[in-house]
């Protein structure tokens, strides 16, 4: 272990990076299928079937990344796990109910009689909306220090709406890739509206983060630290501009631009996550517990790291395989 330096330093950093990567992958992958669920009431019945078919092979595996991230938080940073989940008990419970509801609805809508199918469609939408809003609320409350005050609740509620709009945008971007004709044109319009949610969310988080912590304010606006953060907003503005341009060219007959919105949205999520990581480091619970204080013993972390080296490539492999096997446009939904 000493070959790598002080394990009390690099092991917590390694697990923080693994946990952060898992959360980012989850937000992108499960974000688009949650977004498709949020958008589903806006489509006609036959279009809704095609929308759900576009996420059918992926949604269950996408949620694996949430399980991995939560598991890493529990075993690597048990003190932080207790503090975060205690403060976020209510939105976490709502999120879990939403995930269960949308999972059940996804399966049962395929087996229900035609006259009952719309009930499961509503349940699928409700589960997707509950999950999206609760995750956005948790993000907002985390940013302001996990304190349940009325101003913090208001900010978390705004973040909940913005993240849900962001999920709707990346869901629409996914539909642009996976669908065609009228449904694809609808997805472009949904993406154009959802883009304003992403912009609003980025502005809200960017405005709140330096205000809740003098330490973050100094990281953002003092010399020379300001130069470390400067590339992130510049790249974000460039990506937003590229999204506006791409959405103006869609849908196009050759379908050349279909991947651009999803790629740009993924990059925006990654930049936002990088900004949060830079701002809150070294804290895992904002302004309360550092990742070094919350980390398990180095001996335990090293053993867990060995197991993670087997589990993580397996998850990556079957995730990649599913996207390769089911690439291309979504087909009609069939259960025979």
C-alpha positions, 0 to 999 in steps of 0.5 A, spaced: 500 500 500 505 504 501 508 504 494 502 509 492 504 514 498 499 515 504 493 510 503 489 515 508 490 520 502 489 517 496 484 511 498 479 516 500 480 520 493 480 514 489 473 512 492 470 519 492 472 519 484 469 512 483 463 515 487 462 521 483 463 517 476 458 513 478 453 518 480 455 522 473 453 516 469 447 515 473 444 522 472 446 521 464 443 514 463 437 514 468 436 521 467 434 520 459 429 515 461 426 519 467 426 524 462 422 520 457 417 518 463 416 525 464 415 527 457 410 521 456 403 524 457 405 529 451 405 524 446 399 520 443 398 513 445 402 510 439 407 515 440 408 513 447 409 506 446 415 508 441 418 512 447 417 507 452 420 502 447 426 506 446 428 505 453 426 498 454 432 495 454 436 500 458 432 503 464 433 497 469 441 497 468 441 504 468 439 504 475 445 499 477 449 506 477 445 509 483 445 502 487 453 502 486 454 510 488 450 509 494 453 502 496 460 506 495 458 512 499 456 507 505 462 502 505 467 508 503 464 514 507 459 511 512 459 517 517 457 521 511 452 516 509 449 517 515 449 524 515 446 525 508 441 520 508 438 522 515 438 529 512 435 527 506 430 522 509 424 524 506 426 526 499 430 519 499 423 515 501 419 519 495 425 517 490 424 510 492 417 510 491 417 513 485 422 508 482 418 502 485 412 505 481 415 507 475 418 500 475 412 496 476 408 501 471 413 499 466 412 492 466 404 492 468 402 496 462 405 491 457 400 486 461 394 490 462 388 490 458 387 496 453 382 500 457 387 499 463 393 501 460 392 508 461 392 507 468 399 504 468 401 510 463 399 515 468 403 511 474 409 511 469 409 518 469 408 519 476 413 515 478 418 518 473 416 525 476 417 523 483 424 521 482 426 527 478 423 532 483 426 528 489 433 528 486 433 535 484 430 537 491 436 533 494 441 536 490 439 543 492 438 541 499 445 538 499 448 545 496 446 549 501 448 544 507 443 540 508 439 545 513 432 545 513 430 552 513 425 555 509 429 559 504 433 552 503 427 549 501 425 554 496 432 553 493 431 546 493 424 546 490 427 551 484 433 546 483 428 540 483 424 543 477 430 545 474 433 538 474 426 535 472 427 540 466 434 538 465 432 530 465 426 532 460 431 535 455 436 529 455 430 525 455 428 529 448 435 528 446 435 521 447 428 520 443 431 525 437 436 519 436 432 513 437 425 516 433 423 518 427 418 522 423 413 526 427 415 523 434 422 526 432 420 533 430 416 533 437 422 531 441 426 537 438 420 541 440 421 538 447 428 539 447 428 546 445 423 548 451 427 543 456 434 547 454 431 553 458 431 548 464 438 546 463 440 554 463 436 556 469 438 550 473 446 552 471 444 559 473 441 557 480 446 553 482 452 557 480 449 563 484 447 559 490 454 555 491 458 561 493 453 565 497 452 559 502 460 558 503 465 564 504 470 558 502 467 557 495 466 564 494 474 565 495 475 559 490 471 562 485 473 569 485 480 570 488 486 570 484 489 565 482 483 560 484 479 564 479 483 561 473 482 554 475 474 555 474 474 559 468 474 554 463 468 551 466 463 556 464 466 558 458 465 551 455 458 551 458 456 557 454 459 554 448 455 548 449 449 551 450 450 555 443 452 549 440 445 546 442 441 552 440 444 551 433 443 543 433 436 544 435 435 549 429 438 544 424 433 538 427 430 534 424 434 534 418 433 528 412 440 525 413 439 525 421 446 528 421 445 532 427 441 527 431 447 525 436 449 532 437 444 534 443 445 528 447 452 529 447 452 536 448 447 535 454 452 529 457 458 534 456 454 540 460 452 535 466 459 533 466 461 540 467 456 542 472 458 536 476 466 538 475 464 545 478 461 542 484 466 537 485 471 543 485 467 547 489 466 543 495 472 539 495 475 536 500 468 536 504 463 530 502 458 533 507 458 541 505 462 545 510 461 539 516 465 533 514 471 532 509 472 526 505 478 524 509 474 524 516 468 520 513 472 515 510 473 508 513 480 505 515 485 505 509 485 497 510 478 496 509 478 501 503 483 497 500 479 491 500 473 494 498 477 497 492 480 490 490 472 488 490 470 494 486 476 493 481 472 486 479 465 489 480 466 496 476 468 493 469 463 488 469 457 493 470 461 497 464 461 491 460 454 489 460 452 497 460 456 498 454 453 491 451 446 493 452 447 499 448 451 496 442 446 490 441 440 495 441 443 501 437 439 504 432 432 506 431 426 504 436 422 499 433 414 498 435 413 495 442 412 488 442 411 483 448 410 476 444 
